[in-house]
């Protein structure tokens, strides 16, 4: 069979192929990515859509956890102060009920308890970065303001709703209890119990003081129970923070598996491609100029 | 010739020597023409057809009749030509699809402005809103990332439409090129059949025609058959383009969808039947590939907008009003991706609150759920988009793989064709030496005979020596 005398198309195709391999390897090394356009690896490009969205969400969830965590911790420490204040009120009440105080002493104790009531109200009006923590979802207006119409002397301006913050896909953590549930519940009115104690102390009636003091004790237990909610929220969020960190790691490693190049491998491939390309060029340079004419001695 | 033979042995030899000179000249001619055209596209090498002239038997003596040059014969393989034409159509079609898809897929690559990136930014802006419902910065973030998302839908849809109209222009241009080529082919066809009728080799005219048919096969898939009056060329489905020396022009007309339709010479719409070549590739991308992507993008945009608007309607803005539509899409679903916009401008209109209180974030979960819940299509928005990315990437990768594979095929076929028809410089150089030697030897015969003739004429003269 006659041999194809024209090697140019073959050589060109070979050179083009080896040059393409060099370009591909070079691009991978330069960008650090093996998937630059969807056709490089359609499956990986498609999986990356989910990965991109998940990664951004996990970043945001992590930020949500840390910002919410400090808010919940602020609320928790407010309730801690309330517990301390109530404990003080109980000892004051107990002192007032023991019958050894004269009316001046009782008035003084009543003033102290009144001060405790005000500090509890101040805690109930705690705000975090401009939003009130115990007003339900009415976060812009002061939850408790003085009101003559109310038996406790303070009216609740918030509502009974709660907010939940997204800290994961399909995971929302409730981050607040409304003040109406903590401080002025219809079952256990914390503010009311303190103001009753003030009135009882002012009246000087030992049994009334005793009743009012045990009312404050009930309130203390009640607040401690409510405070458990915040403790739970904190530990829930700490757990979630750990799991979000793990998720970030696994998303990053998924991304790396999908589209990142293995540097060592890419560098090796680049040098192999270069060697192959050089060989093809050298072969072309050697073969192309050869014809019989090179070897014919011209006749003079 | 017999009279020359009768004139005697020397004259016969002189005649044979002269014929040999002529034949060698003809052969040298063929060789030099082959060398001259060694790089001419479509050139088929020619070989001199040399045969011996019948010998003469006269009175029991056999005398050789010498040599004659019957003509030059092009060495071609029509079957290989046909295969190359078919593969060329297929490759050119795949190339057209591949280069269009290369451009399309850049819109679906992860660039930061693609739908996946803007969708994820929108999603995380909502998550941020969940933690800081009353922050005006977080609220403004939702509006601006919503606008970015809408714009990336617009950009993707618009660039698909732009590519579609580029393909449409290519259809018109290609049809014009086809018509010009078929006219030239028909003309050459007429010349070839005249030559063939006269018993001659088509030679260079056939080469020219084959080269034009090759070009035609790049433009559209064709089928070539031989008939008594030359080649018959039709499109793949049988619409005649060239019959002998007659060419049939294709026409284009604007269809109801605003796209150019291709009509045959009788006015029948053959757009859907055209395959292969630039024309087939352009029509495939314009009428099938891009519309399929656009439909998916429009479905996604309109279903996602409805789902998000429904979530908006469940809550209240921080201004206390019931949530109104966040996205607006054209009522006609066809332009949803190109026309989607954010219809609210005031952050207080984002339906964050579930109870009407400004500090509530109760409805944010509903808004976020609209991004992760299944749409009426059965897929979540990110799944639907990921599918589209896969499809675009897969189509682009297939078209380019196909083109490479066919390219290998064509290389093989061209090698075969070249091994039959290509000019080998080594071979021609060898032939050159052969014919040169033969020419020198024939010239020696003529000069020897001439000397012998002189000797013979001088035989009667005593002074000769």
Interface residues (C-beta under 8 A of the other chain):
Chain A: X1 X2 X3 X4 X5 X6 X9 X10 X13 X36 X37 X38 X39 X40 X41 X42 X43 X45 X46 X47 X48 X49 X50 X52 X53 X55 X56 X57 X59 X60 X61 X63 X64 X67 X68 X130 X131 X132 X135 X136 X137 X138 X139 X140 X159 X161 X163 X164 X165 X166 X169 X170 X172 X291 X292 X293 X296
Chain B: X101 X102 X105 X106 X108 X109 X110 X116 X117 X119 X120 X121 X123 X124 X125 X126 X127 X128 X130 X131 X132 X133 X134 X353 X354 X355 X357 X358 X359 X360 X361 X362 X364 X365 X368 X372 X382 X383 X385 X386 X387 X389 X390 X391 X392 X393 X394 X396 X397 X400 X407 X411 X414 X415 X416 X418 X419 X420 X422 X423 X424 X425 X426 X427 X429 X430
